[in-house]
Amino acid sequence: MSLLRVIALYVLGFILLSSVTAHKVCSKNANLWKSIQYQLKLVENTEMRCDCDNKELYGHKTVGFMVKSSKRLSNVNKGSTVIFDKVVTNTGSGYDASTGQFVAPYEGLYYFSWTILTYYSKYFTTQLMQNDNIIAANYPDGRGLSSSNVSATQSVLLHLAAKDKICIKTESTGLFMYGDKWSTFSGFKI
């Protein structure tokens, strides 16, 4: 008999003994007993091992991605999707590096953030799109500078339905965006 089962039986005996003397506590004890039975079943089913491959956290499906652009972009047409092609993390497989689009696998509250670094004397305006709707914009503008690069970061919190599409598009002709580790896009389900 496992140590957890012995402890549970001891606690159960104490609860049953105390419930005889106080009828008002019966419903609370019954709920506690159900909870103990459930927890024992969980321990027995997992054989006291962590189920680390489970993609749930506190009963919620985990979804999150972090991507970056592997190359510099210049003279990108207005309305073009910015492709962040280097995937760092993609839990839940919602982000598609070939299209630059995130598709929500589940309904829920999501947080997104993107950073763009541009060259001095250049700019690269972008906007986050939910389906075909503009949600927020990001405008790093290095015009008027003779040195130093400029970055801008924007964040949004959105309630998405399953299959909603999120992407970053250029708001006007994008003159220059640094790639590598400088320009990134990330999001996760809360």
N, C-alpha and C positions, 0 to 999 in steps of 0.2 A: 504494500500500500504506500503510495507516494506521500511525502511530507505535506504537500498542499492538501491532499484529501484528508489526512489526519487533522490538520488545522481546521479545515472546513467543517468536519464532523464535530470537532470540539466546539466551534463557534455555533453550529447548529444546535447542539445539545444545550448550550447556554441560552440561546434564543428561545428554544421550545420551553425550557424551564421557566424563563421569565415571562413568556406569553401566557402561561397558565395563570399567573397572578395578576396580570393586567390585560383585560380583554380589549381595551382601547388600542393597544399596540399590535394587535393581531394583523391588521392589514399592512402595517409597516414591516412587520416581521416576515409576512408572506412575500412582500416585494423584495426584501433583503435576501430571503431564501432563493427566490427566482434569480436574483443577481448573482448569488454565489454559485448556483447551479450553472448558469450561463458561463461564468468565468472559469469554472472547473472544466466545462466542456471545451472551451477555447484552449486551455492548457493541455488537455488530453489530445485534442486534434492536432496541435502543432508539436506535440512531444517536447514541450518547453523550448522550442527553437523559434528564433525571430523569422518572420516571413518578410524578408527584406525585398523580395521581388514584387511584392504587392504594390500596385500603383495607387493606393489609397492612403490618405492621411486624415485621420479623425473622421473617417466615413466619407470623405470627398475624393473624387478622382483628381489626381495631380496632373497639371498641365503647365508647362513652362518652356520657353525657348530663349536662347541668346544667340544672335548671329551677327556677323560683320561682313563687310565688303572686302574681298581679297584684292581688289584693284581700285585705282583712282578712276573717277568718272569725270568727263568733261563734255561740255556742249550737249547735254542730254535734253531731248525735246520736252516741251511742256506737256504735262499729263502722263509722262512715262512712269512706270513702276520702277522704283529703285530696288535692284536685286541685291540683297545681302546674301552672298553665295557661300560664305564660310560658316558652317554650323558648329557652334561650340556645345550647345545643349538643345535638345528637342524632345523633352519628356512629353509623351502623349501624341507625338508625331503630327502636331497641328501645323507646323511651318513647312512650306515647300520651297527649298532653295532654288529650284529651277524657275519658279514663277514669282518669288518674292512675296508670296501671299501666306497669311496665317488663316486657317479655317478652324473655327471653334469646334472642338469635338463634343463639347457638352455645354448646356445652358449654364450661365452663372455670371458672377462678377469678375472682371478681368482688369489687370493693370498693364499698361504698355508705356514704354519709354524709348526714345530714339535720340541719338546724338549725331550731329553732322559737323565735320571739321572742313573748313574751306581755306583756301590760300589767300594771303593778303592781296588786295585789289580785285578779288573775285567774290562771288556769292553763290549760294546753292539753297534755294527755298524749297521746302518740302511740306507735305501735309499728310496727316494720317487719315485714311479713308475707312469707313465702316460701310461695307457693301459699296454703294455709289455715293455716300454722303461724306462731306468734309467734316471732320470732327475737330481737328486742331492743326496749327501750322508751326513751322520751325524755320527761323530765318537767320542763319549766320551770314553776316555781311562784312567782308573785308575791304570794301571799296573805300578809298580815302586813306588806307594804311600803306606805308611803304615797306613795312616789315611786320613780322608776327602774324601767325595764323589765327583764325577766329573759329570758335566752336559755339554751337547752340544745342541745348537739350530741351526736350518737351516731354511731358508725361500726361497720360489720361487714364481715367477710371471709367469703364463702360460695363453695362449689363448687356451681355450677348446672348442671343439664342443659339442653339446648336446649328452649325453650318453658316453662321455669319462669317463674312470675310473681312480681314483687316490687312491693309498694306500701306506702304509709304510711297507717295507719288510726288513728282516734281510739280511745283505750283506754277513756275515759269521755266524758261529755259535754264537748266542748271549749268552754270559755267564751270565749276570745279568742286569736286569732293574728294578728300583724301580717303584712301582705303585702309587696309591692314587693320590695326587695332584702334584706329581713330574714329571711325564711323560705325556705329552699332545700332541694333534694334533688338529689343527684348520685350517679353510679356509673360504673364502667368495668371492662372486662375486662382482667385482668393478663396 
